[in-house]
Amino acid sequence: MSEQNSKSYKEQRRKSSEFEKREDYLEHELSIMKFKRWKVHLPFRDFHIEFEDLVPALAATIGKVVMVTAMVAAFAAQYGLTPDFVAENVRFELLIAGGIFVIIFSAILNPRANLAGTHGPMIPLIPIIALAGGHPLALGILIGVFGLILSITKGGSKLMSLTGVGVRGGLLIYLGAVGLISQIAKFKAWSISTGESTVAFVVIGITIFIYAYLARIKKRWLAIPLCSAIAGVIAFAMGVDFQFTTAPGLPHMNPFWWWGENTGWQLGWPDFGHYVAVIPFAILAVAMWSPDFLGHRVFQEMNYPKKAKDVLMDVDDTMAVSSIRQVVGAFLGGGNIASSWGTYMIPAAIAKRPIPGGAILTAILCVLASVFGYPMDLAMWEPVLRVALIVGVFLPLLEAGMQMVKKENDSLSAGTCIFACALVNPVFGWALTMLLDNLGLIGDRERAKELSLKERLIIPGIMFLICSVSLALAGQLPGIPGIF
């Protein structure tokens, strides 16, 4: 066994034709890869790019276009900026994500760090941030600083280890169920607005059958490209209009243009008051990273073979990459708020693929979408977008959460977590339930007895206090007005 561990990836690699099943080949690949933290990794020497890598790359690109557009549009609405500004900034963000960070960090320097994506839960808070006198650049810099502190102190991995199985399962079930219901509701509303109210029913109905069949033959990794393509064809065949409107081009790349007083954001550079205004929001953004990152790591653990420990996502390193990407991206002029890239990680885990191969393809697709423009239109078309998010993110989250809850004690923790999430949001639900679970008030009491005082009360208690105060300051606790 020790002799095998000393061999390199190239020495242990075997052709796919030598395996009876494709799944066996993919699991063998995962088990022989040995990624090092902050070392140079090269394609075909340390990992290979397979056809399955294209699936998470497509899902990630679609998700990136959609999420960044939603975030930048929310900022633009508060600062009176035009749709042209939104399109320009989204293009710029695709280049930042694809051309710089995805390849350099997640493919080459540290393949155990997931791609830095978009922090979706922060979108509803953007109007409050603007009203409080916040500045996007000040917010981005402080999120990066707080995130680096959490990464350096290994806080992310510690919080993950203190989150019990029941709490993890409940969090995934809540995120999956709420997201699934939300996407279907939005698809139905869009379908009615187009005058073709039956489109949503037909598309979702056919998607259910296709997804069920792919699950039966163990080809769920094909769900995103296949279901999205069929959804688009069906919608177009039923008379729904679609047009390409975004022409090819390149965005402005000068940070002084983006942060000018009469150009770009038209806000100028931030002053000291701007930084003070965004402190609670930056703390909240970083606090919300932990449950987000936890869900992505759990998904890998559930789909990878047990001995594939050297390819699992490192939570602390992912926080470091997201933090660096946040600071650099904000300084350059981007409007993205960073987090772990869920629309990449979840499909990649289902396809049994490690991070770097798909990261390279994601970078290429992001750059192509930015330069050519037209792929952005297709990725944002409702039938393609909604179905991709349903089968690629929210259904797998729901399934994974249900698979984790096997014992009665875990079901109690999961139910409490869902209850608390529904009361406020997933951050509050995760922090409260982790505290109760580690104290032994719910869940596995034997596990609670094995924890030290610091693990049982101090760390979960401090985390719950930080989350609660940050949510209260931002006006996110029901019945408690924020200070802004």
RAKAZI-V885183 format. One record per residue. N is the residue number from 0. RES is the residue in one letter. PHI is phi in degrees with one decimal (NA if undefined). PSI is psi in degrees with one decimal (999 if undefined). Layout:
{{N;RES;PHI;PSI} {N;RES;PHI;PSI}}
This chain:
{{0;M;NA;-42.7} {1;S;-66.4;-34.0} {2;E;-65.7;-40.0} {3;Q;-66.6;-37.5} {4;N;-67.3;-26.8} {5;S;-79.5;-15.4} {6;K;-75.8;149.9} {7;S;-78.9;170.5} {8;Y;-60.4;-43.8} {9;K;-63.9;-35.2} {10;E;-70.7;-31.6} {11;Q;-94.1;-11.5} {12;R;-69.4;140.1} {13;R;-126.1;154.1} {14;K;-70.0;151.7} {15;S;-64.6;-26.7} {16;S;-68.4;-15.8} {17;E;-80.7;-7.8} {18;F;-107.6;144.6} {19;E;-69.5;-38.0} {20;K;-121.4;147.1} {21;R;-61.9;-37.0} {22;E;-62.1;-37.5} {23;D;-64.1;-39.6} {24;Y;-63.9;-45.5} {25;L;-64.1;-39.3} {26;E;-69.8;-35.1} {27;H;-63.5;-42.2} {28;E;-58.3;-46.0} {29;L;-62.0;-36.3} {30;S;-77.3;-19.7} {31;I;-102.1;-9.0} {32;M;-77.6;138.3} {33;K;-132.4;85.4} {34;F;-79.0;137.1} {35;K;-105.0;147.3} {36;R;-75.9;125.3} {37;W;58.0;45.7} {38;K;-126.8;156.2} {39;V;-74.6;126.6} {40;H;-118.7;139.4} {41;L;-124.0;143.6} {42;P;-60.3;142.9} {43;F;73.5;-12.4} {44;R;-100.4;-44.5} {45;D;-111.4;-16.0} {46;F;-163.9;162.5} {47;H;-117.6;158.5} {48;I;-101.8;122.2} {49;E;-111.9;168.5} {50;F;-59.2;-36.7} {51;E;-62.3;-22.4} {52;D;-67.5;-21.7} {53;L;-68.0;-29.7} {54;V;-65.1;-56.1} {55;P;-62.6;-29.2} {56;A;-65.0;-44.4} {57;L;-63.8;-46.0} {58;A;-61.8;-42.0} {59;A;-64.5;-41.0} {60;T;-66.7;-43.9} {61;I;-60.8;-48.4} {62;G;-62.0;-38.9} {63;K;-63.4;-48.5} {64;V;-57.6;-45.8} {65;V;-66.7;-50.2} {66;M;-68.3;-42.2} {67;V;-67.2;-38.8} {68;T;-60.5;-44.6} {69;A;-62.6;-40.5} {70;M;-71.1;-48.1} {71;V;-65.4;-37.7} {72;A;-63.7;-35.5} {73;A;-65.8;-41.9} {74;F;-64.0;-45.2} {75;A;-60.7;-37.7} {76;A;-64.3;-33.0} {77;Q;-78.6;-31.1} {78;Y;-103.8;7.9} {79;G;68.5;34.8} {80;L;-94.7;158.4} {81;T;-87.9;163.5} {82;P;-59.6;-29.0} {83;D;-64.2;-37.0} {84;F;-62.6;-41.8} {85;V;-61.2;-49.3} {86;A;-60.8;-41.5} {87;E;-64.4;-42.7} {88;N;-70.7;-37.7} {89;V;-62.1;-43.3} {90;R;-58.8;-43.6} {91;F;-64.0;-42.2} {92;E;-63.6;-37.7} {93;L;-63.0;-37.8} {94;L;-69.8;-40.2} {95;I;-62.6;-47.6} {96;A;-66.5;-49.0} {97;G;-80.4;-47.8} {98;G;-75.1;-23.5} {99;I;-113.6;-67.3} {100;F;-79.4;-40.3} {101;V;-62.3;-48.7} {102;I;-73.3;-49.3} {103;I;-64.1;-46.7} {104;F;-90.4;-58.1} {105;S;-80.5;-19.3} {106;A;-100.5;-33.8} {107;I;-110.9;-58.6} {108;L;-77.4;-36.0} {109;N;-153.0;84.8} {110;P;-68.2;-0.5} {111;R;-94.9;-0.1} {112;A;-99.3;121.5} {113;N;-65.8;158.7} {114;L;-60.0;144.2} {115;A;-84.9;112.4} {116;G;-105.1;-135.5} {117;T;-122.4;139.5} {118;H;-90.7;80.9} {119;G;-52.7;-43.3} {120;P;-61.2;-13.9} {121;M;-82.1;-14.9} {122;I;-58.4;-45.9} {123;P;-64.3;-18.0} {124;L;-87.1;-10.7} {125;I;-60.4;-43.1} {126;P;-58.8;-37.1} {127;I;-69.1;-38.7} {128;I;-62.1;-44.9} {129;A;-64.8;-41.7} {130;L;-64.3;-31.9} {131;A;-77.3;-3.2} {132;G;88.8;21.5} {133;G;-75.0;156.8} {134;H;-122.0;131.3} {135;P;-55.4;-37.9} {136;L;-70.8;-41.9} {137;A;-62.2;-41.5} {138;L;-62.0;-46.4} {139;G;-62.1;-42.6} {140;I;-65.6;-43.8} {141;L;-68.7;-37.6} {142;I;-60.0;-42.7} {143;G;-63.2;-42.6} {144;V;-65.4;-48.3} {145;F;-64.2;-37.7} {146;G;-65.1;-40.3} {147;L;-65.0;-38.2} {148;I;-61.8;-44.7} {149;L;-64.5;-37.6} {150;S;-69.0;-46.1} {151;I;-63.4;-37.2} {152;T;-82.6;3.2} {153;K;60.9;27.8} {154;G;-66.0;-35.3} {155;G;-63.7;-48.5} {156;S;-67.6;-33.2} {157;K;-66.2;-43.7} {158;L;-64.7;-35.3} {159;M;-65.3;-42.2} {160;S;-69.3;-24.8} {161;L;-87.7;-3.3} {162;T;-92.3;112.2} {163;G;-67.4;166.8} {164;V;-60.1;-43.0} {165;G;-64.5;-40.2} {166;V;-66.0;-42.0} {167;R;-59.9;-48.0} {168;G;-61.9;-43.8} {169;G;-63.2;-40.3} {170;L;-63.0;-45.1} {171;L;-65.6;-40.7} {172;I;-61.7;-45.0} {173;Y;-63.2;-49.8} {174;L;-59.9;-41.8} {175;G;-68.0;-46.3} {176;A;-67.7;-47.0} {177;V;-64.5;-43.2} {178;G;-63.5;-41.4} {179;L;-62.2;-48.9} {180;I;-62.8;-40.4} {181;S;-63.7;-43.8} {182;Q;-65.7;-41.4} {183;I;-65.9;-40.9} {184;A;-62.5;-43.1} {185;K;-66.1;-37.9} {186;F;-65.3;-42.3} {187;K;-62.7;-44.7} {188;A;-62.1;-41.8} {189;W;-64.5;-42.4} {190;S;-59.2;-42.4} {191;I;-66.4;-39.6} {192;S;-65.9;-24.8} {193;T;-84.0;-8.1} {194;G;85.9;2.5} {195;E;-118.8;72.7} {196;S;-66.4;-18.6} {197;T;-84.0;-11.3} {198;V;-59.2;-47.2} {199;A;-61.0;-43.9} {200;F;-62.8;-46.0} {201;V;-65.7;-46.7} {202;V;-63.7;-48.0} {203;I;-66.0;-39.0} {204;G;-60.5;-47.2} {205;I;-67.0;-36.6} {206;T;-60.7;-40.0} {207;I;-59.2;-46.3} {208;F;-65.0;-42.9} {209;I;-64.6;-45.2} {210;Y;-62.8;-42.3} {211;A;-62.9;-40.5} {212;Y;-67.2;-42.5} {213;L;-63.4;-36.6} {214;A;-66.2;-37.4} {215;R;-66.3;-39.6} {216;I;-92.3;8.2} {217;K;59.5;46.0} {218;K;-126.3;37.0} {219;R;-62.3;-22.7} {220;W;-64.2;-16.8} {221;L;-85.9;-4.3} {222;A;-60.9;-42.0} {223;I;-65.1;-57.6} {224;P;-65.8;-40.4} {225;L;-69.9;-50.4} {226;C;-66.3;-38.5} {227;S;-66.2;-42.6} {228;A;-64.1;-45.2} {229;I;-64.9;-38.9} {230;A;-61.0;-44.5} {231;G;-64.2;-43.0} {232;V;-63.4;-45.4} {233;I;-62.8;-46.2} {234;A;-61.7;-42.9} {235;F;-66.0;-40.1} {236;A;-66.7;-26.7} {237;M;-86.0;4.7} {238;G;101.0;7.1} {239;V;-77.0;131.8} {240;D;-77.3;142.2} {241;F;-143.9;134.1} {242;Q;-139.8;145.6} {243;F;-84.8;126.2} {244;T;-124.3;-22.1} {245;T;-89.6;112.4} {246;A;-79.3;159.5} {247;P;-61.8;153.7} {248;G;164.9;179.6} {249;L;-125.0;144.2} {250;P;-82.9;169.5} {251;H;-64.2;141.0} {252;M;-122.0;9.0} {253;N;-94.6;115.3} {254;P;-60.4;-28.4} {255;F;-70.7;-26.8} {256;W;-72.4;-43.6} {257;W;-65.5;-36.8} {258;W;-105.2;27.4} {259;G;-77.2;163.9} {260;E;-80.6;-21.1} {261;N;-122.8;4.2} {262;T;-131.9;162.9} {263;G;59.0;-121.6} {264;W;-69.4;-21.0} {265;Q;59.3;33.7} {266;L;-115.2;-15.0} {267;G;72.1;-174.5} {268;W;-82.7;148.7} {269;P;-72.4;151.4} {270;D;-109.3;-176.0} {271;F;-59.8;-39.4} {272;G;-61.7;-35.1} {273;H;-63.4;-39.3} {274;Y;-67.6;-41.3} {275;V;-61.9;-40.0} {276;A;-64.6;-30.3} {277;V;-99.4;1.0} {278;I;-54.3;-51.9} {279;P;-63.5;-32.5} {280;F;-72.3;-36.0} {281;A;-67.1;-41.2} {282;I;-61.8;-43.8} {283;L;-63.7;-41.6} {284;A;-59.4;-44.7} {285;V;-70.7;-35.8} {286;A;-62.8;-33.4} {287;M;-77.1;-10.8} {288;W;-64.4;-42.3} {289;S;-56.3;-52.5} {290;P;-64.6;-31.6} {291;D;-65.1;-51.6} {292;F;-64.8;-37.5} {293;L;-58.5;-46.6} {294;G;-60.2;-38.6} {295;H;-69.7;-42.3} {296;R;-64.4;-42.6} {297;V;-59.8;-38.7} {298;F;-62.2;-39.3} {299;Q;-62.9;-47.8} {300;E;-58.6;-32.9} {301;M;-79.0;-24.4} {302;N;-107.7;-18.9} {303;Y;-89.1;155.4} {304;P;-65.1;153.5} {305;K;-58.7;-34.2} {306;K;-85.2;1.8} {307;A;-87.3;56.8} {308;K;-81.8;-21.8} {309;D;-84.8;3.2} {310;V;-118.5;-1.3} {311;L;-69.6;145.6} {312;M;-58.7;130.6} {313;D;-92.2;116.4} {314;V;-61.9;-45.2} {315;D;-66.7;-40.6} {316;D;-67.9;-36.5} {317;T;-64.6;-38.0} {318;M;-64.0;-39.1} {319;A;-64.0;-46.5} {320;V;-64.3;-42.8} {321;S;-62.4;-37.6} {322;S;-67.5;-46.2} {323;I;-64.1;-42.9} {324;R;-62.5;-36.2} {325;Q;-64.7;-47.9} {326;V;-64.9;-49.6} {327;V;-65.6;-45.4} {328;G;-61.4;-41.9} {329;A;-66.7;-42.1} {330;F;-62.3;-40.5} {331;L;-68.1;-22.6} {332;G;124.7;0.6} {333;G;-73.5;153.4} {334;G;-103.7;10.7} {335;N;-79.9;143.9} {336;I;-108.6;122.6} {337;A;-86.0;153.9} {338;S;-161.9;-177.8} {339;S;-66.7;138.0} {340;W;-82.2;92.5} {341;G;-69.1;-36.9} {342;T;-70.8;-8.8} {343;Y;-95.2;-50.7} {344;M;-63.9;-43.0} {345;I;-65.2;-50.3} {346;P;-62.6;-34.6} {347;A;-64.8;-40.3} {348;A;-66.0;-41.3} {349;I;-62.5;-40.0} {350;A;-78.1;-1.0} {351;K;58.4;46.4} {352;R;-120.0;143.4} {353;P;-75.1;178.8} {354;I;-70.9;-45.5} {355;P;-68.4;-39.3} {356;G;-60.9;-50.6} {357;G;-67.3;-27.9} {358;A;-62.5;-41.1} {359;I;-63.1;-45.1} {360;L;-66.0;-37.6} {361;T;-61.3;-44.0} {362;A;-59.8;-44.5} {363;I;-62.7;-45.7} {364;L;-65.3;-38.9} {365;C;-63.6;-43.8} {366;V;-65.3;-43.3} {367;L;-62.7;-43.3} {368;A;-62.1;-39.4} {369;S;-66.7;-45.2} {370;V;-73.3;-45.9} {371;F;-82.2;-27.3} {372;G;81.1;-47.0} {373;Y;-59.7;-39.7} {374;P;-59.0;-26.7} {375;M;-63.2;-38.1} {376;D;-64.2;-43.2} {377;L;-67.4;-42.0} {378;A;-65.3;-27.1} {379;M;-96.0;0.4} {380;W;-70.4;129.7} {381;E;-50.1;-49.1} {382;P;-59.9;-42.4} {383;V;-68.5;-47.3} {384;L;-61.6;-53.6} {385;R;-64.5;-44.0} {386;V;-67.0;-38.9} {387;A;-61.3;-43.3} {388;L;-69.7;-36.1} {389;I;-65.6;-54.8} {390;V;-82.1;-20.3} {391;G;-97.0;-21.3} {392;V;-126.6;-61.3} {393;F;-77.5;-39.5} {394;L;-63.5;-47.2} {395;P;-60.1;-37.6} {396;L;-61.6;-45.1} {397;L;-62.5;-44.9} {398;E;-63.7;-44.2} {399;A;-63.1;-42.0} {400;G;-62.6;-41.0} {401;M;-67.3;-34.9} {402;Q;-68.9;-28.5} {403;M;-76.4;-28.8} {404;V;-88.4;94.2} {405;K;-114.5;-28.0} {406;K;-103.2;158.0} {407;E;-62.3;-41.3} {408;N;-62.3;-40.3} {409;D;-66.7;-36.1} {410;S;-64.8;-34.1} {411;L;-66.3;-44.6} {412;S;-64.0;-42.1} {413;A;-63.5;-44.3} {414;G;-63.0;-41.2} {415;T;-64.7;-39.7} {416;C;-62.6;-45.6} {417;I;-61.7;-42.7} {418;F;-59.2;-49.3} {419;A;-67.6;-36.6} {420;C;-62.6;-42.5} {421;A;-66.6;-31.7} {422;L;-66.1;-45.2} {423;V;-123.7;-79.2} {424;N;-167.8;173.2} {425;P;-59.4;-29.6} {426;V;-65.4;-49.4} {427;F;-63.7;-44.0} {428;G;-61.2;-43.9} {429;W;-65.8;-47.5} {430;A;-64.5;-44.4} {431;L;-66.0;-46.9} {432;T;-69.2;-34.3} {433;M;-62.0;-41.4} {434;L;-64.0;-48.0} {435;L;-64.5;-39.4} {436;D;-66.9;-43.6} {437;N;-71.9;-25.9} {438;L;-77.3;-12.1} {439;G;84.8;10.0} {440;L;-74.5;-27.3} {441;I;-137.1;167.4} {442;G;76.0;-150.9} {443;D;-81.0;105.6} {444;R;-71.0;-30.0} {445;E;-65.3;-38.8} {446;R;-62.9;-41.5} {447;A;-62.3;-36.8} {448;K;-66.2;-28.1} {449;E;-80.0;-12.9} {450;L;-82.4;149.5} {451;S;-76.6;169.9} {452;L;-60.0;-39.8} {453;K;-64.0;-41.8} {454;E;-75.4;-31.0} {455;R;-81.9;-38.5} {456;L;-126.3;-49.3} {457;I;-65.1;-55.6} {458;I;-65.1;-51.4} {459;P;-60.9;-35.8} {460;G;-65.9;-44.0} {461;I;-63.8;-41.3} {462;M;-64.4;-41.4} {463;F;-65.0;-39.6} {464;L;-65.0;-44.8} {465;I;-61.5;-46.1} {466;C;-63.7;-44.1} {467;S;-65.5;-45.4} {468;V;-64.4;-43.8} {469;S;-62.4;-43.3} {470;L;-64.2;-39.7} {471;A;-65.1;-44.7} {472;L;-62.0;-33.7} {473;A;-86.1;0.8} {474;G;73.9;26.6} {475;Q;-98.8;-2.9} {476;L;-92.2;129.2} {477;P;-56.8;129.6} {478;G;83.1;-3.7} {479;I;-115.6;107.4} {480;P;-67.5;140.8} {481;G;-71.2;165.6} {482;I;-83.2;-7.4} {483;F;-102.6;999}}
